[in-house]
Amino acid sequence: MDPRQLARLVVELPPEKKHGLHSLLIARRGSLVMEAYWNGYDRQTAHDLRSSTKSITSLLLGIAIDQGLINGVADPVLPYLTEADPDLRQVAAAKHRITLAHLLTMSSGLDCDDRNRKSRGHEDRMYRKRDWVRTFLDLEVVAPPGDVSRYCTGGVVTLGRVISEASGLSIPEFARRHLFEPLGVVGERWSLFDRKRQTDTGGHLYLRPRDLAKIGQLVLQKGQWNGTQLVSESWIERATREQTRIDDGKPYGYLWWLVGMQTPTRKLSVVFASGNGGQYLFIIPELEMVVVFTGGNYNSPKAGLPFQLLGTFIEPAVLGGN
């Protein structure tokens, strides 16, 4: 890569208080080629990933399926939960048809839409409740499961509960054993709810940017790490392939966003995790590249700055068009 282009990226940024970035890491072919921090952050600071957490939850579900703890994405959700909460057997028949695939593609049909503040399942309303999973499952059915995708954090939190019930482990313990420890991730911190009895798998996982880059490298390597298949290649392929459209037609896999990006020299297919404020994990298979951004541009258009930097500086820094 051309270090002059990467140096230009840093030099041409506005003052750090204005650009709002906290970190930028670039890894190419498994090597870290750039690492920068701003606004008081450093490589040891674990950062709130916000909704980028959802993409990690997708990996955890894939691991649970790989291990035979869960049969597959066509499984209905409720049987995994009714042993712990028998009252759920009495919910509307339509809710018994909600599958894990519906939660992965945010198409449960329940009144859960984080982009609509009038939705009863909006995440801010959910956060005020004690049991977020029960809150999600108590929502009204507004469409047949699978008919329409609306961005919904509550469904992803429910996926976390399914993984926990199926494995007999808390999410922090399951993730530590089967994902973070093999990757060498340290100091991760999950957010809890329900009087600390359940884990928020829809957001607010804290990781160091270097450790988030490891997640991206794992996906780039189709689930393999140091010769061990941590997540099956088939799951990575399915999770990062378009499964639905969400937010006015944006391609979406199993809790991973997808975009085609036109740069000055080529069109790229990018898989990415995204969180409020500018928390991004970009995976670019054509360039064998992983790019991490963290930031503090919450609920601001400035959160889109990483896309501009990716196209203007980072992709053109790849030497020889390779």
C-alpha positions as CSV (number, residue, x, y, z in Angstrom):
1,M,0.0,0.0,0.0
2,D,1.1,3.6,-0.7
3,P,2.0,5.2,2.7
4,R,1.7,8.7,1.0
5,Q,-2.0,8.2,0.4
6,L,-2.6,7.1,4.0
7,A,-0.6,10.0,5.3
8,R,-2.8,12.3,3.2
9,L,-5.8,10.8,4.8
10,V,-4.6,11.9,8.2
11,V,-3.3,15.3,7.1
12,E,-6.5,16.3,5.3
13,L,-8.8,15.4,8.1
14,P,-10.5,18.3,9.9
15,P,-9.4,19.0,13.5
16,E,-10.2,15.9,15.6
17,K,-13.0,17.5,17.5
18,K,-14.7,18.2,14.2
19,H,-14.2,14.9,12.5
20,G,-15.2,13.0,15.6
21,L,-13.2,9.8,14.8
22,H,-11.8,7.8,17.6
23,S,-9.8,5.2,15.7
24,L,-8.9,3.9,12.2
25,L,-7.2,0.6,11.6
26,I,-6.3,-1.0,8.2
27,A,-5.2,-4.6,7.8
28,R,-4.2,-6.0,4.4
29,R,-3.5,-9.6,3.8
30,G,-3.4,-10.2,7.5
31,S,-1.0,-7.5,8.4
32,L,-1.8,-4.3,10.3
33,V,-0.6,-1.4,8.0
34,M,-2.2,1.6,9.7
35,E,-3.4,2.4,13.2
36,A,-4.5,5.8,14.3
37,Y,-6.4,7.2,17.4
38,W,-7.9,10.5,18.2
39,N,-10.0,12.3,20.8
40,G,-8.4,10.7,23.8
41,Y,-8.6,7.0,22.6
42,D,-5.8,4.6,22.3
43,R,-5.2,0.9,21.4
44,Q,-6.0,-0.3,24.9
45,T,-9.4,1.5,25.0
46,A,-12.4,-0.8,24.6
47,H,-15.0,1.0,22.5
48,D,-18.8,0.7,22.5
49,L,-19.6,-0.9,19.2
50,R,-23.3,-0.1,19.3
51,S,-25.1,-2.0,16.6
52,S,-22.0,-3.5,15.1
53,T,-22.5,-6.0,18.0
54,K,-25.3,-7.5,15.9
55,S,-22.9,-8.8,13.3
56,I,-20.9,-10.6,16.1
57,T,-24.2,-12.1,17.3
58,S,-24.6,-13.5,13.8
59,L,-21.3,-15.3,14.1
60,L,-22.3,-16.7,17.5
61,L,-25.5,-18.1,16.1
62,G,-23.5,-19.7,13.3
63,I,-21.2,-21.3,15.9
64,A,-24.2,-22.7,17.8
65,I,-25.5,-24.2,14.6
66,D,-22.1,-25.6,13.7
67,Q,-22.0,-27.3,17.1
68,G,-25.4,-28.9,16.7
69,L,-26.9,-26.9,19.6
70,I,-29.4,-25.4,17.1
71,N,-30.7,-27.3,14.1
72,G,-30.7,-24.4,11.6
73,V,-32.2,-21.0,10.8
74,A,-35.6,-22.6,9.8
75,D,-36.2,-23.5,13.4
76,P,-39.0,-21.7,15.2
77,V,-37.8,-19.3,17.9
78,L,-40.3,-20.2,20.7
79,P,-39.4,-23.8,21.4
80,Y,-35.9,-22.6,22.5
81,L,-37.5,-20.2,25.0
82,T,-40.7,-21.9,26.3
83,E,-38.8,-24.2,28.7
84,A,-37.5,-21.2,30.6
85,D,-40.8,-19.3,30.1
86,P,-43.8,-21.6,29.7
87,D,-46.2,-18.7,29.4
88,L,-44.8,-18.1,25.9
89,R,-46.7,-21.2,24.8
90,Q,-49.9,-19.1,25.0
91,V,-48.8,-16.4,22.5
92,A,-50.6,-15.9,19.2
93,A,-50.3,-18.6,16.6
94,A,-48.6,-16.3,14.2
95,K,-45.7,-15.9,16.6
96,H,-45.1,-19.6,16.7
97,R,-44.2,-19.3,13.0
98,I,-41.4,-16.8,13.6
99,T,-38.1,-18.6,12.8
100,L,-34.5,-17.8,13.5
101,A,-34.1,-16.7,9.9
102,H,-36.8,-14.1,10.5
103,L,-34.9,-12.6,13.4
104,L,-31.6,-12.7,11.4
105,T,-33.3,-10.8,8.6
106,M,-35.4,-8.5,10.8
107,S,-38.6,-9.8,9.3
108,S,-40.5,-11.2,12.3
109,G,-43.7,-9.4,11.4
110,L,-43.9,-7.9,14.9
111,D,-44.4,-4.2,15.6
112,C,-40.7,-3.6,16.0
113,D,-39.1,-0.8,13.9
114,D,-36.2,1.2,15.3
115,R,-36.5,3.7,12.5
116,N,-40.1,4.6,13.6
117,R,-40.4,6.2,17.0
118,K,-44.1,5.4,17.1
119,S,-43.4,1.6,16.9
120,R,-44.1,-0.1,20.1
121,G,-41.0,-2.2,19.7
122,H,-38.7,0.8,19.1
123,E,-35.4,0.1,20.9
124,D,-35.7,3.2,23.2
125,R,-39.0,1.9,24.5
126,M,-37.6,-1.6,24.9
127,Y,-34.6,-0.3,27.0
128,R,-37.1,1.1,29.6
129,K,-38.4,-2.4,30.2
130,R,-36.9,-5.0,32.5
131,D,-37.1,-8.1,30.2
132,W,-36.4,-7.0,26.6
133,V,-37.0,-10.5,25.2
134,R,-40.5,-10.7,26.7
135,T,-41.2,-7.1,25.6
136,F,-40.3,-8.1,22.0
137,L,-42.4,-11.3,22.0
138,D,-45.4,-9.4,23.5
139,L,-45.5,-7.1,20.5
140,E,-48.5,-7.1,18.1
141,V,-48.2,-9.0,14.8
142,V,-48.5,-6.4,12.0
143,A,-47.4,-8.6,9.1
144,P,-46.9,-12.2,8.3
145,P,-43.4,-13.4,9.3
146,G,-41.0,-13.0,6.4
147,D,-43.0,-10.5,4.4
148,V,-41.2,-7.3,5.3
149,S,-37.9,-6.4,7.0
150,R,-37.7,-3.5,9.4
151,Y,-34.7,-2.7,11.5
152,C,-35.3,-4.2,14.9
153,T,-32.9,-4.6,17.8
154,G,-35.4,-6.5,19.9
155,G,-35.2,-9.5,17.6
156,V,-31.4,-9.7,17.8
157,V,-31.5,-9.6,21.6
158,T,-34.0,-12.5,21.4
159,L,-31.5,-14.4,19.2
160,G,-28.9,-14.0,22.0
161,R,-31.4,-15.5,24.4
162,V,-31.9,-18.5,22.0
163,I,-28.1,-19.1,21.9
164,S,-27.9,-18.9,25.7
165,E,-30.8,-21.3,26.2
166,A,-29.6,-23.8,23.6
167,S,-26.0,-23.8,24.9
168,G,-26.7,-23.6,28.6
169,L,-24.2,-20.8,28.9
170,S,-24.4,-17.1,29.3
171,I,-23.6,-15.1,26.1
172,P,-20.4,-13.7,27.6
173,E,-19.2,-17.2,28.5
174,F,-20.3,-18.7,25.1
175,A,-18.6,-16.0,23.2
176,R,-15.4,-16.2,25.3
177,R,-15.0,-20.0,24.9
178,H,-15.9,-20.3,21.2
179,L,-14.9,-17.0,19.6
180,F,-13.0,-14.4,21.7
181,E,-10.5,-16.7,23.4
182,P,-9.5,-18.5,20.2
183,L,-9.0,-15.1,18.6
184,G,-6.9,-13.8,21.5
185,V,-9.5,-11.1,22.3
186,V,-9.1,-9.7,25.8
187,G,-11.1,-7.2,27.9
188,E,-14.4,-7.5,26.1
189,R,-17.4,-6.2,28.0
190,W,-21.0,-7.0,27.3
191,S,-23.9,-4.9,28.5
192,L,-26.5,-6.6,30.6
193,F,-30.2,-6.2,31.3
194,D,-33.0,-7.9,33.3
195,R,-31.2,-7.2,36.5
196,K,-28.0,-8.5,34.9
197,R,-29.5,-11.9,34.1
198,Q,-29.5,-11.4,30.3
199,T,-27.1,-10.0,27.7
200,D,-27.6,-7.3,25.1
201,T,-26.7,-9.0,21.9
202,G,-28.2,-6.2,19.8
203,G,-25.6,-3.5,20.8
204,H,-23.2,-2.1,23.4
205,L,-20.5,-4.7,23.3
206,Y,-17.2,-3.1,24.1
207,L,-14.1,-4.3,22.2
208,R,-10.7,-2.8,21.5
209,P,-10.5,-1.8,17.8
210,R,-7.7,-4.3,17.2
211,D,-10.0,-7.0,18.4
212,L,-12.8,-5.9,16.2
213,A,-10.2,-6.1,13.3
214,K,-9.7,-9.7,14.3
215,I,-13.4,-10.4,13.8
216,G,-13.1,-8.9,10.3
217,Q,-10.1,-11.0,9.5
218,L,-11.9,-14.1,10.7
219,V,-14.8,-13.3,8.2
220,L,-12.3,-12.5,5.5
221,Q,-10.7,-15.9,6.1
222,K,-14.1,-17.6,5.8
223,G,-14.2,-18.5,9.5
224,Q,-10.7,-19.9,9.8
225,W,-8.2,-18.7,12.4
226,N,-4.7,-20.1,12.8
227,G,-5.7,-23.4,11.1
228,T,-8.8,-23.8,13.1
229,Q,-12.3,-23.4,11.7
230,L,-14.0,-21.3,14.3
231,V,-17.1,-20.6,12.2
232,S,-18.1,-22.8,9.2
233,E,-17.3,-21.4,5.8
234,S,-20.9,-22.2,4.8
235,W,-22.2,-19.9,7.6
236,I,-19.9,-17.1,6.6
237,E,-21.0,-17.4,3.0
238,R,-24.7,-17.4,4.0
239,A,-24.4,-14.6,6.5
240,T,-22.6,-12.3,4.1
241,R,-24.9,-12.9,1.1
242,E,-27.9,-10.8,0.5
243,Q,-30.9,-12.3,2.3
244,T,-33.3,-9.3,2.3
245,R,-33.5,-5.6,1.8
246,I,-33.9,-3.2,4.6
247,D,-33.9,0.6,5.2
248,D,-35.3,1.6,1.8
249,G,-33.8,-1.2,-0.1
250,K,-30.3,-1.6,1.3
251,P,-28.9,-5.2,0.9
252,Y,-28.7,-7.1,4.1
253,G,-27.4,-10.6,5.0
254,Y,-27.7,-12.3,8.4
255,L,-27.1,-9.2,10.5
256,W,-24.4,-8.0,8.1
257,W,-24.8,-5.0,5.7
258,L,-23.7,-5.3,2.1
259,V,-22.8,-2.5,-0.4
260,G,-21.3,-2.1,-3.8
261,M,-18.8,0.8,-3.7
262,Q,-17.6,2.6,-6.8
263,T,-14.1,4.0,-6.2
264,P,-11.9,5.9,-8.7
265,T,-10.4,2.7,-10.0
266,R,-12.9,-0.1,-9.5
267,K,-16.2,-1.3,-8.0
268,L,-15.9,-3.2,-4.7
269,S,-18.2,-5.5,-2.9
270,V,-18.1,-4.6,0.8
271,V,-19.5,-6.5,3.8
272,F,-19.7,-4.4,6.9
273,A,-21.0,-4.1,10.4
274,S,-22.4,-0.7,11.4
275,G,-23.1,1.0,14.7
276,N,-24.5,4.5,15.6
277,G,-21.8,7.1,15.9
278,G,-19.5,5.7,13.3
279,Q,-18.6,2.2,14.5
280,Y,-17.7,0.3,11.3
281,L,-16.0,-2.9,10.4
282,F,-15.4,-3.1,6.7
283,I,-14.4,-6.4,5.0
284,I,-13.3,-6.1,1.3
285,P,-12.6,-9.5,-0.1
286,E,-11.3,-8.2,-3.5
287,L,-8.5,-6.3,-1.7
288,E,-8.0,-8.8,1.1
289,M,-8.6,-5.9,3.4
290,V,-10.2,-5.2,6.8
291,V,-10.9,-1.6,7.9
292,V,-12.1,-0.6,11.4
293,F,-13.4,2.8,12.3
294,T,-14.8,3.9,15.7
295,G,-16.2,7.3,16.5
296,G,-18.4,9.6,18.5
297,N,-20.6,11.1,15.8
298,Y,-23.8,9.8,17.4
299,N,-27.1,10.5,15.5
300,S,-25.1,12.7,13.1
301,P,-24.5,12.8,9.3
302,K,-20.8,12.9,10.2
303,A,-21.0,9.2,11.0
304,G,-20.8,8.6,7.3
305,L,-17.3,10.0,7.0
306,P,-15.6,6.6,7.0
307,F,-17.3,5.7,3.6
308,Q,-15.8,8.9,2.1
309,L,-12.4,8.1,3.5
310,L,-12.6,4.5,2.3
311,G,-13.2,5.6,-1.3
312,T,-11.1,8.7,-1.4
313,F,-7.9,7.5,0.3
314,I,-7.9,3.9,1.5
315,E,-8.8,2.1,-1.7
316,P,-6.5,4.3,-3.9
317,A,-3.7,3.5,-1.5
318,V,-3.7,-0.1,-2.8
319,L,-0.6,-0.2,-5.0
320,G,-0.7,-1.7,-8.5
321,G,-4.4,-2.2,-8.5
322,N,-4.0,-5.4,-6.6
